[in-house]
Amino acid sequence: MNGLWRIWRVRVRGFTRLIRLSNLLIIALTQYLVRIFLIGPREEWLQVVTDPWFFLLCLSTLMMAAAGYIINDYYDIKIDTINKPRRVIIGRLMRRRMAMIIHSVFNAAGILLGWLVSWEIALVNFSAAFLLWLYSNQLKRLPFVGNVTVAALTALSLVIVVLYEPRNQVWVFTFALFAFFISLIREIIKDMEDLRGDATFGCRTLPIVWGIRRTKVLLYVLIVLFLVTLFTLSVYLHDQLILYFSAFTVVPVGWLTWRLIKADTRREFGKLSTLCKIIMIGGVLSMVLV
C-alpha cells in the first residue's frame, strides 16, 4: 500500500511540474488583479471574486496555458534530456500518448469554457492553442520569432481581460507591455541557458545563430527600448502614476542588466531567468498600488 501511495505521489508531483502549477497560479492571480485593481472599481472586489463568468474566463486561460506547457515538453523531450534531465516528465512518468490526450482535452475545455463567456474569448483561446502548437513544433527552433510569440501570448493573458470588461484599457495595455518585454527578455536568456541542448538537435535560436556576445547586445537594446517606451507612454498620456511605475522599474531592470553583463555560464543565465520571473511577479503585485 505504501508503495502505491509513493508511486501516486510521484506521478502527481510530476504532473504539477508538467503543467507548471506555480506559473498557472501566477496567471490566475494576474488576471484577478487586473480585473480588480486596473479595471475596477476595486471597491467591488468581492463581486469580482464571486463572478462565475470571470472565473470561467480565468479557468479557460489556465487550461490553454497548461496545454501549451504539455505540448512544449512533448516536442522537447530529447532537448530537455540534455538541458534539464531531472525535469523530464513525458516518457518517464507519463506516456507520450497520455500527454497528447491530456493536451487535447485541456485545449478543448479551454475553448469551450471561453465560448461560454463569449465567442471573442473562444476565438482568442483557439488562436492561442494554434500558436502554442506552432511554437512548440517549429517557431521555438527559429531565432527570435519563437521568443516574440511567447512574449505576445504572455501579454495576451492580460489583454483578454479587457475583452470581458472593456474599461481602463490604458493601464491594462501598460502592464501588458511590461509583461511582453520582460517575457521576451527572459525567453532569450533561457535560450542562452539551453544553448547546449538546442544546438545538439539543430535549433536555430539567437545564441546559436549570433553567439552569446551579440545576443547580449540585442538584450541591452531591448532593455533600453522597454524603459524608453514606458517613459514615453507616461509623458504622452500625462499620467504620473505610469511615470512612477516606470521609475520603479528602472531599479530591478538595472540590476538585471548588470548581472547580464557579468553572466557567462549556464548557471548564471539560469539565475537571470529566475530574476526576470521575480521582476514579472513584482510588476504584477504592483497593480495594487495603481
Sequence and secondary structure as in RCSB ss.txt:
>XXXX:A:sequence
MNGLWRIWRVRVRGFTRLIRLSNLLIIALTQYLVRIFLIGPREEWLQVVTDPWFFLLCLSTLMMAAAGYIINDYY
DIKIDTINKPRRVIIGRLMRRRMAMIIHSVFNAAGILLGWLVSWEIALVNFSAAFLLWLYSNQLKRLPFVGNVTV
AALTALSLVIVVLYEPRNQVWVFTFALFAFFISLIREIIKDMEDLRGDATFGCRTLPIVWGIRRTKVLLYVLIVL
FLVTLFTLSVYLHDQLILYFSAFTVVPVGWLTWRLIKADTRREFGKLSTLCKIIMIGGVLSMVLV
>XXXX:A:secstr
 HHHHHHHHHHHHHHHHHTTHHHHHHHHHHHHHIIIIIIS GGGHHHHHT HHHHHHHHHHHHHHHHHHHHHHHH
THHHHHHH GGG  BTTTB HHHHHHHHHHHHHHHHHHHHHH HHHHHHHHHHHHHHHHHHHTGGGSTTHHHHHH
HHHHHHHHHHHHHHS   HHHHHHHHHHHHHHHHHHHHHHHHHTHHHHHHTT   HHHHH HHHHHHHHHHHHHH
HHHHHHHHHHHHT HHHHHHHHHHHHHHHHHHHHHHH  SHHHHHHHHHHHHHHHHHHHHGGGG 
